[in-house]
């Protein structure tokens, strides 16, 4: 049963990213990470999410430019490589904690 939920979560997240684009992945990952850091009070989550999202995109672009200086890699590709493992971990952790 839990495995079925994991598949549904990953498919829904993948569909959202496919429709909104890889940069939209920031909106899926960053608020969850900020909520783990600052708690559930939205007076803190929203400003930290805004700053964290900007920091994540700039950091992902800087990593791509540092490790592949001769390649013009779109930031969306780097975001997918950085954010996908975190989102999979988050999905597995949430569903595993619900048991």
N, C-alpha and C positions, 0 to 999 in steps of 0.2 A: 504494500500500500504506500509506504513512504517513497519507494522508488518511483512509483507512478507520479507522485506529486513533484518529485525532483525533475522529472522529464517535462511536466507541464510548466514548471517555473522556468526552466531553461528555454523551452520553446517560446513561451510568452516574451521573455527578455530578448531572445534572438529576433523575434518578429518585430518588437518595438524598435530595436536597433536597425533592422533592415528597412523599416519604414521611415524612421527619423534620421538615419545616418549615424555613422560612428561617433560623431561629436555629441549626439544625443545620449550616448552611453554615459557621459559625465553626469547627466541628470539622474541616472539610475544608481550609480555607484557612490557619488560624493555625499548625498544626503544620508545614506546608510552609515557611511564611515563617520560622518560628523555626529550622527546620533549616538554612535558608540563612544565617541570622545567626550561630548558635552552633555549628554543626557537627552531627555525627551522634550524639554522646554523649547518651543519653537522661537522664542525670543532670542535664543542662542543658536539653534540649528540653522535658521535661515541665513543670518549673516556669515556664519562659519561655512555654510554650503556655498555661498557666493564666492567667498575668498578661496575656499578649497577647490572649487571647480576651476577658477582661473589659474590657480597654482598648479593643478593637475595638468591642464592643457599646456601651459607654458613649460612645465617640467618635462612632459612627454615630448614636446617639440625640441627642447634643448637636448634631451637624451638622443633623439634621432639625429640631430645635427652634429652632436659630439662623436657618436660612434660611426656614423656614415656621412662624413663631410662632403663627399663628392656626389652623393645621391640626393635628389630632391624628393624626399619621401613625404607624402601627405600626412598631416597630423592625425587624421582619422585612423590611419593604419596603425600608427604608434599607439593611439588611444585604445584601440582594440587589443593590441598586444599587452598593454599595461593593465587595462581594466578587466579583461575577460577572466584572468585567473582569480582576481579579487572577487568578482561577482559570483563565480562558481563556488569559491570558498564560502562566501556569504550565504548562498542558497543552500549549500550542504549543511552549514552550521545551523541555520534557522530551522530547517526541516528536521535535522537530527535532534535539536533541542526541544522540538514539539512532542517528541515521543514520550 
